[in-house]
Amino acid sequence: MSLLHIEGLRAGYGPVNVLEGIDLSVEKGEFVVMLGANGAGKTTTMRAISGLIGRQGTIEFEGSSIQRSSPDSIVRCGIAQVPQGRGTFPELSVEDNMLTGAYVRKDAEIRDDVDRWFQQFPRLAERRTQRAGSLSGGEQQMLAIARALMSRPKLLLCDEPSLGLAPLITKELFEVLERLNRDDGLSVLLVEQNANLAMHIADRVYLLETGRIVAQGSAEELGADDSIRKAYLGF
């Protein structure tokens, strides 16, 4: 049984369908990357999984349907999303932003998790009381990831975390995601345009074009296919 199983997913905005029948899965502990050009439907796929837009088809998480679930119910199930553009609350402090990520939790270990993620992201710890809006782009992206982790997800959805960041910061962020996957067993579904970097950490890759999956396989398989590499991967 896949952790996330999607079959025949159709979604869009108003009367316009962007996704035309997506089939996709993520296994427990797997790092899956979705690649595609702007407008291919990558962000729409993420928003559909999170319940932020209307969708049709089969979406199952741990064997149970979440196709009709609300966004907060989906977070409670164990799916957290780091949206494109980071989406931090600029007027709140770094610490308060992290606490908002635990809004679905009622346990007594929330503060322990704040301390844990400050240890993982020492740059954020140094800016604990600063307004999130005063952070650099890379620091805001780290904060968005830390905030998502505060819900203790089983699956982390990351929508183009490298957008607008310098290459060195992007490399650092990818190392964080790889470490979370490797050491914590966190399953990751990553949408990314930096194909070269993403392919190096992916277990499996989906290529999306105009709302359809046009190729899928291991990073090694797709990277070894000259026609796919030249047409879609850019290296």
Sequence and secondary structure as in RCSB ss.txt:
>XXXX:A:sequence
MSLLHIEGLRAGYGPVNVLEGIDLSVEKGEFVVMLGANGAGKTTTMRAISGLIGRQGTIEFEGSSIQRSSPDSIV
RCGIAQVPQGRGTFPELSVEDNMLTGAYVRKDAEIRDDVDRWFQQFPRLAERRTQRAGSLSGGEQQMLAIARALM
SRPKLLLCDEPSLGLAPLITKELFEVLERLNRDDGLSVLLVEQNANLAMHIADRVYLLETGRIVAQGSAEELGAD
DSIRKAYLGF
>XXXX:A:secstr
  SEEEEEEEEEETTEEEEEEEEEEE TT EEEEE  TTSSHHHHHHHHTTSS EEEEEEETTEE TT  HHHHH
HHTEEEE TT    TTSBHHHHHHHTTTT  SS HHHHHHHHHHH HHHHHTTTSBGGGS HHHHHHHHHHHHHT
T  SEEEEE TTTT  HHHHHHHHHHHHHHHHHH  EEEEEES HHHHHTT SEEEEEETTEEEEEEEHHHHHT 
HHHIIIII  
